[in-house]
Amino acid sequence: MPSSSRSLSRAGAVLASWRPAQWAAAGAGAVLTAVVVGVPTAVVPSPFFSRSVPVQWWNPPVLAATAVLAGLVLATFVRPPGAVGPPRTDGPGSRLGPLGGVLSFLAVGCPVCNKVVLLLLGSSGALTYWAPLQPVVAVASLVLLAEAALRRLSTADVCPLPARA
């Protein structure tokens, strides 16, 4: 086992070795994340949801970065073609990804559309206290997702699944 669960060079090598199926899973995961986070928060316009507060300039880039990072993390759970056994679902970064995704949802969402925030702070409190914190929450969510991707990619080849005979 390596001394650290974080290595940009190991993560890059793993990405370079990915097969089309893993890249397809990453792309599908990114699109799914963009829809699951973007539509209910109305960052992605749809007839299903609306916002009381306009989308901020930083919401679309945060949603895009969230989608890319979440897609990479999700693809690490896909078993590579030719591997035997179940995909690796534990290990470094397995809990950071979901936490980063939830924080991203809270970060890009309308501050007065969040029922919990409204219950706790009221509409003026949501705009006064929660809205200014959302960019900080966005940065935290992206850091968590990036850390999850780095850890999962860095350790993907530590205990590789055996190839089929």
Protein Blocks (a to p, Z undefined) as FASTA:
>chain_A
ZZbfcdfklmmmmmmmpcfklmmmmmmmmmmmmmmmmmmnomagcfkbccfbdcdfklmm
mmmmmmmmmmmmmmmmpccehiacjddfedehklmmmmmmmmmmmmmpcfklpmklmmmn
ommlmmmmmmmmmmmmmmmmmmmmmmmmmmmmmmmmmmccdddZZ
